[in-house]
Amino acid sequence: MEFLSQTYIALRGPTGAIQSPAETITRLADRLSPSTLLADRRAAVLSLKGLSRDHRTDVGERALPGLIDVLQNDAEIDADIGKAVLETLNLLCEADDGASTHARDVGFKHTDQVLKNEKVAHKLFALLADTSFYLRLSVLQFLATLLQNRRQVVQGYFLKAPVGPTSFVSILEEKREIIRHEAIFVVQSLILQSPEIQKILAFEGAFERLFNIMATENGVDGGVVVQDALKCIDGLLRFNQSNQSYLRGTPLPQLLLSVLGYPPALPLDASPPQNFALQLWDDVQKRTNTALVVGVIGLLAKSSGGNLQDPLAFAFNRCLIELGLASNVPTVVKTQALRLLPDNLSGFPLAQLSVTPYVPVPDTNGEEWDRLEPSSALDALVELILHGEYNGALGGERRTKDGMELRAAALAVFQNFVQKEEIAEAIVQAMVAPADSATPVTPLLDALIAPHITPLSVSSVTSTHFASLLFAHLLRASPHAKKLARSIIPLSISSSAAQNRFFVPADGGSAPTPPEEDAEAEEPQSVLQTLSEHLSLAFLARGRADTSDREAREWDRLLVGYLTLLVQWLWEDPAAVREFLEAGALGVLVEPINQMAENDVVIPGLCVFLLGVCYEFNREPGEITRSTIYPILTRLGIDMLVGRIMHLRDDDRFKAIGPDTLVLAVPSAPTHLQAAPGAKPDVEEGEIWFDWAFVDFWKLNYYTVQKGIAADPNTMSSSPGQGEMAMLVSSLKDVIRKQAAEIDSLRSQLESLKASQVPDERDALQAEISSLSAELQNSEERRKEVQQEQEDLLVLLDELNSKRRKDKERMREAGLEVSEDEGDEEDEDEGEAD
């Protein structure tokens, strides 16, 4: 009590005097001196901690150096003063995003003072080894603040710290959940954008500790600590090939499959267990953890480079496929799993892999599921693209944005799988009827040629649109596949109905005589002719006056599917162009170009583009030639046609498409049709107009079509595939013309400069010649001096040799022994003299 009284009197000052906060802080800062007692310093720190909330600037200016000294000298000795000083420093350095600009600037200023050298950071790393609960927690919280404010500075000090990596890895084994959670958070910040620290922590055993946390905390069913551990694992692996290779060489990645319920060593002919395919997903935290696990699996699967000979890589890819095609995981996780599959899937046995899909039982709220018959993964993938998740059982006629994203991800998987021409040709070949047999029934072909009538079914239109995208992927890069596609003769609806007619006799009556076949019955139509007919019917239905805006938009989407497929099919395929034109397609394309509204640029632009493709590649003899089409082009107006093509790329539905962006948000309804403010909003809907493959195709080839439209029909059209080259040549010609003009201008400037600066240049050259002549004379004199010295040395050497021979003769005359070597040398010298 006496101690507290004395401390109070010392801080209060003279009796009755009123002290300002600055004076109080100064007195407290003086008591932080090492000459005072530890208890006094502890009391001063606690007082400064209370004042720092309202007087951060004053405390920082007057007491920050003293607080740093206390941290350096007393924190290891006394855990209480260590906790207090760390909390005070943390308050001084805080710079939260929600704070005012002045408060943030003060926090950054104090952080810079704390981190002006490595001493404080190294001290904090060393204090992590202390087992005191509050001291460890305070150190981690202060490090989190410093990393938030000046991450790169702390990372630089960490790389030089003698005990930094060991301290951080060991603290991940902390049993106390609060400290472990804070440690994981600090590690996430520490490894951010620092491959060096990521490697150091990985080789110090961070992966083992983090995977152990995930396993002991009940895997994906665990809480937030599992989420943070998975984020930390992802941070150690992403953009770090070294850590990815290191982790693949350990048994830890198999744990990622196990926590999802997928057996890591599942044979190819065996199905995953039901507890993997069907799980409860009501817990939001479980969904989050599962998405993180799937992200790490996809990261490791892609880093393997598509090496399907690696059992682990194969297991990863199969797990992702099973999640996307044959499980009840949330839609967003299915989409994520399919998007994370490697880009080179041609070697994966999608056609041989058997999957067992599940569908929810109606009116059970997802609690009961029906198990369907096993099918190939390729068939399940195509069904998902054409009809949506669970064959459209949940979505109905609504195109939910999540559902469309899933179908778009599956479409990308299909595109990656058929990028080898052999695979695409095999799939198209399967649609061709064998000799004396009916055309095989395939879901893709059925959806592609399905007829559409008013009122339109949204799900049916979407299926046909996706079928056109699938078929375009099969044909785009393979001339042989295009040839096979021309020979596909699908069964007509009328013929199918005729086969299904039957007669039940009544009262013993005889069956009616079957009608005679019409000798002039139409021949079966090919797929290309059927698409031409459907395109014409769609334009007629679209142009009806009683068509609503929503239904007109659906007709437009159907037309976009037909037109984009035909553009890619007819490109560089003169035989298909001839068949398409002979089916009456010329009039089908010309009419919309003239009659479409000015604000509708997509359909006219695609019609002009397809008409230009027909004109460009109409190279086989037939009823409609280039000379037939050219007058139509000129009557429509070449400039107008070119403008239609160029306006297409300005439409939001076209320019918004990217490699990973296919699904667009559905435009909102007019204000008078929107729901009331208190009404519950519907599920967000999405739509697809183009895929990136077509957009990329259009950008590469629109210049060829644009130039080809204006070309004379008797001239040779551009070589196939030379659109980009033609555009490049044209742009280079423009560059050459500009450079030639610049060269001429520079030449004229040079001539004028020569005329004005000839005397000055002559004087400069004369001075340079004089200087070089002087240097040459000096060099010649030095050479002569060196030559004279060499001659003098040769004379001296000759004199020495003569003297040596005379000395040897005297030694022989005196009877002294002369070595044989010396004699031989003398004989050699004499021989050389002779």
Secondary structure as GFF3:
##gff-version 3
##sequence-region A 1 834
A	DSSP	alpha_helix	2	12	.	.	.	ID=ss1
A	DSSP	alpha_helix	21	30	.	.	.	ID=ss2
A	DSSP	alpha_helix	38	51	.	.	.	ID=ss3
A	DSSP	alpha_helix	56	74	.	.	.	ID=ss4
A	DSSP	alpha_helix	79	93	.	.	.	ID=ss5
A	DSSP	alpha_helix	101	114	.	.	.	ID=ss6
A	DSSP	alpha_helix	119	127	.	.	.	ID=ss7
A	DSSP	alpha_helix	133	149	.	.	.	ID=ss8
A	DSSP	alpha_helix	151	160	.	.	.	ID=ss9
A	DSSP	alpha_helix	164	171	.	.	.	ID=ss10
A	DSSP	alpha_helix	177	191	.	.	.	ID=ss11
A	DSSP	alpha_helix	195	203	.	.	.	ID=ss12
A	DSSP	alpha_helix	206	216	.	.	.	ID=ss13
A	DSSP	three_ten_helix	219	221	.	.	.	ID=ss14
A	DSSP	alpha_helix	224	237	.	.	.	ID=ss15
A	DSSP	alpha_helix	241	248	.	.	.	ID=ss16
A	DSSP	alpha_helix	253	259	.	.	.	ID=ss17
A	DSSP	alpha_helix	274	277	.	.	.	ID=ss18
A	DSSP	alpha_helix	284	303	.	.	.	ID=ss19
A	DSSP	alpha_helix	311	325	.	.	.	ID=ss20
A	DSSP	alpha_helix	331	339	.	.	.	ID=ss21
A	DSSP	beta_strand	354	355	.	.	.	ID=ss22
A	DSSP	beta_strand	358	360	.	.	.	ID=ss23
A	DSSP	beta_strand	369	371	.	.	.	ID=ss24
A	DSSP	beta_strand	375	376	.	.	.	ID=ss25
A	DSSP	alpha_helix	377	387	.	.	.	ID=ss26
A	DSSP	three_ten_helix	389	392	.	.	.	ID=ss27
A	DSSP	alpha_helix	401	417	.	.	.	ID=ss28
A	DSSP	alpha_helix	421	429	.	.	.	ID=ss29
A	DSSP	alpha_helix	443	449	.	.	.	ID=ss30
A	DSSP	alpha_helix	458	475	.	.	.	ID=ss31
A	DSSP	alpha_helix	479	486	.	.	.	ID=ss32
A	DSSP	alpha_helix	493	500	.	.	.	ID=ss33
A	DSSP	alpha_helix	527	542	.	.	.	ID=ss34
A	DSSP	alpha_helix	549	570	.	.	.	ID=ss35
A	DSSP	alpha_helix	574	582	.	.	.	ID=ss36
A	DSSP	alpha_helix	585	595	.	.	.	ID=ss37
A	DSSP	alpha_helix	602	616	.	.	.	ID=ss38
A	DSSP	alpha_helix	626	636	.	.	.	ID=ss39
A	DSSP	alpha_helix	638	648	.	.	.	ID=ss40
A	DSSP	alpha_helix	652	655	.	.	.	ID=ss41
A	DSSP	beta_strand	663	665	.	.	.	ID=ss42
A	DSSP	three_ten_helix	671	673	.	.	.	ID=ss43
A	DSSP	beta_strand	686	688	.	.	.	ID=ss44
A	DSSP	alpha_helix	692	709	.	.	.	ID=ss45
A	DSSP	alpha_helix	723	813	.	.	.	ID=ss46
A	DSSP	alpha_helix	820	833	.	.	.	ID=ss47
###
